[in-house]
Amino acid sequence: MVGVVKGKLWIIAVAALATLLLFYLAVPADNPYVPSLSSLRKPRPQPTDHYAYEQPVNGTAWDFVSERDERNLGLTEEQCQIAFPEQYAEVERARKFHERQGGIKADQIKFWTHEPDKAHGQLKLLIYDGDLYVTGEKAGVVDRNRYLHGAAMIYRAMTAIPDPRVLPNVEFTIDRMDHPNPSPVRPGRTVWAWTRNLADEHTWVMPDFNGWASSDWDRVGGYRAFREKSKQFLTPFHKKKPKLLWRGQLDVGKVVSTIRTALLAASKDKPWSDVEDIRWGGKGTPVDMEAHCSWQFLAHTEGNSWSGRLRNLVNCNSAIVIHNPLQWVAHFYPLLNASGPAQNYIAVKNDWSDLPAQMDHYLAHPDEAERIAEQSRRTFRDRYMTPAAEACYIRRMIYEWAKVQAWEPKLYKDKEMKRMRGVSWERFSWRPGPHLDGKPNPPDDYFFKSEQIAFED
């Protein structure tokens, strides 16, 4: 009986092989949907084969090439330093400040309750043995997706390197508000945030959530997709519209922005002006963010605090006009340069009173404006605002935080190591947000107050 079975199996195998050979003989050789027999014997080329990714070896020369490396999120620390030597000023400032304060203690990252202003939505994260955990979440404003996007950027930066276990064990809190530590400040309280006021030394500034994707109610979408879409508008400077473009709301967070009002006044009825206030879904004529790159000049203003728009504007090869001095800092602001050979934007006063004179000058000297626009593109789009740069920045932030973290984070609640703290990021990222009774819908939730802590381990 066993011999009969073996005989049948042999016959089936021969028949299957013959069928496969007949199939390949019957199919045209140029059919793109069927691999050739020779291709089955050869390994498929990997996407990275188009570029030779070389890990640095002592004595070898490596340099950042934007076309090749902009999406290489796993650069080594040595490569990160070679590629982006000037981007870590804000991280180093925070670390030095907290060194002078004697380090950061565990109670400094507790959730904020009994707040004098709006409720701050906060997320507590733990990096332990190369894994990311969420150890707490507090209800508040604004859009919850903000710190989900921020945490996703951290997770992406961690998992891009060969072994995330080389990262130190750290624990910290992300605040998703525009103004993470407004007056009156929370004495000693320390968070990671998208921005900080110049007077706020405690806050650590990370790449803002738009580096993953923008808020749900606008049309920008994912950051990588935005960079891709904007390529079609990166035309030569002289072919762009010779005007100043700005679109935005005057009342940010129900407070009328004096800076934005001044911009409208200074540009009113000027032949070079394409400045207009809008309301999402209502007044005005919005311009898609990638289409901003069709204008020679782009205005940037602060709003409720910092404005996330600038990270998108610097992806254009346009001359950006920014009022000075800015009162809020984003992670890349130390790279802004208003004068000299490395000038990458045009500075005007905070009341925009010198805007007409500046526009008249640069319209009369387009070569100067083009030089500034190209320097902006080289500095930001081609280097410091690439996904690779932001991944390097986040990992450096983790290392620098660890240097002043005055306690050793724990993964388990008990000595027996049976009860783990928090929730793994892979699980948490798919969970719905905490239920809040009476919570209004965006954008009204900007003024929502809640002391509800969903959980905190």
RAWO-V742718 format. One record per run of one state. SS is the DSSP state (A for helix, B for strand, O for the rest). FROM is the first residue (numbers start at 1). LEN is the number of residues. Records with the same first field share a line. If there is no record, write none. Layout:
# RAWO-V742718
SS=FROM-LEN ; FROM-LEN
This chain:
# RAWO-V742718
O=1-1 ; 27-10 ; 42-5 ; 51-15 ; 70-7 ; 84-5 ; 101-3 ; 105-1 ; 110-10 ; 121-1 ; 129-2 ; 139-2 ; 142-3 ; 160-4 ; 167-3 ; 176-16 ; 194-2 ; 198-6 ; 206-3 ; 212-1 ; 214-8 ; 234-3 ; 240-1 ; 249-2 ; 253-2 ; 257-1 ; 268-5 ; 278-11 ; 301-8 ; 314-5 ; 325-3 ; 330-3 ; 336-10 ; 350-5 ; 365-1 ; 385-2 ; 406-6 ; 413-7 ; 421-2 ; 429-15 ; 448-5 ; 457-1
A=2-25 ; 37-5 ; 47-4 ; 66-4 ; 77-7 ; 89-12 ; 106-4 ; 145-15 ; 164-3 ; 209-3 ; 223-11 ; 237-3 ; 258-10 ; 289-6 ; 309-5 ; 333-3 ; 355-10 ; 366-19 ; 387-18 ; 425-4 ; 444-4
B=104-1 ; 120-1 ; 122-7 ; 131-8 ; 141-1 ; 170-6 ; 192-2 ; 196-2 ; 204-2 ; 213-1 ; 222-1 ; 241-8 ; 251-2 ; 255-2 ; 273-5 ; 295-6 ; 319-6 ; 328-2 ; 346-4 ; 405-1 ; 412-1 ; 420-1 ; 423-2 ; 453-4
